[in-house]
Amino acid sequence: NYSMVEQLIKDLEKNTKTGIDSLKVELTGIRTNRPNPQLVENVKVDYLGQQLVIKQLGSISIVPPREIDISPWDKAAVPAIIKGIEISGMGLTANTDGNLIRINLPTLTDERRQELIKLVKSMTEQVKIRLRGMRDDSNKKVEAAFKEKIISEDQKFKLKKQVQGVVDKMNVGIENLLAGKIKEIND
């Protein structure tokens, strides 16, 4: 029936939105010259034999212009958090001041900026590829519904147009995220 096919559009919207939301989260983890808590909150730490992330071990705050402070809830976690930051592959150095862990972000070099921009473009391209796959799957389902005489030819064209509309809207969202992130990297 037709409502089943309309559900397809709702599912497509939901799935594409999930893709965009996860891209947003991934992009916040990419370093720019501006410090943000997302940069370190999901860094894995081996603490008392458990794999935890920094946000589970303390509070994270920003001290402008380029400092991230971590206040562990347990003083014993300090060395583990520092080790986690050092082996995270982000090239960050952590210093302690009593119970407080301070990370000063060095200014990005032009070369590093270009690497980050390339990475961000590649991440957004992956999401666009997944979007195209979702569009193609949805269109196949619309075709199948048409072949099974569940929908008319007019409905088929209308639905394919709706599918493309959802994808176009999401692509605009992706482009805006990309442009915003590149601007942040270059600031």
Residue, then its C-alpha position, 0 to 999 in steps of 0.5 A: n500500500y501507498s503508506m508503506v512507500e511514504q514510510l520510505i521517505k520518512d526512513l530516508e530522512k531519518n537515516t540521512k539525518t543520522g549520517i549528518d549528525s554523526l559527521k557533525v560529531e566526527l568533525t568536532g573531534i578534528r583539531t582547529n586552532r580553537p580549543n573545544p572539549q570534544l577534542v579530548e572528551n572521547v580520548k581513551v584512557d586505561y584506568l584501573g584496568q578499564q577502557l574509559v574516555i576522559k569525559q568519564l573521568g573528569s570535567i573538561s573546560i576551555v581557557p581561551p585562547r588555546e588551553i583545555d583544562i581537565s579536572p579529574w574527579d580522582k587524583a589517581a587518574v591524572p597519570a592515566i589521563i596524561k598517558g591517554i592524551e600522549i598516545s592519542g595520536m593528536g600530537l598534544t602535550a599535557n602538563t599537570d598543575g596539582n590535580l589539574i591537567r592543562i593542554n596548550l594547543p600549539t598553532l597549526t602549521d600551514e602543512r597541518r592545516q592542509e592535511l586537516i582540510k584534506l581529511v575533512k573533505s574525505m570524511t564529508e565525501q564518505v557521507k555523500i557516498r552513503l547518501r547516494g547509496m541510500r537514495d539508490d536503495s530508496n529509488k529501487k524500492v519505489e521502482a519495485a512498488f511501481k512494478e507491483k502496481i502498489i503505486s501509479e507512475d505519477q506517484k513513482f515520479k513524485l516519490k523519486k522527486q521527494v527522495q532526490g529532495v531529501v538528498d539535495k537538502m542533506n547535501v547542502g547541510i554537508e557542504n555547510l558543515l564542511a565550509g564551517k569546519i574549513k573556516e575554523i581550521n583556517d582561522 
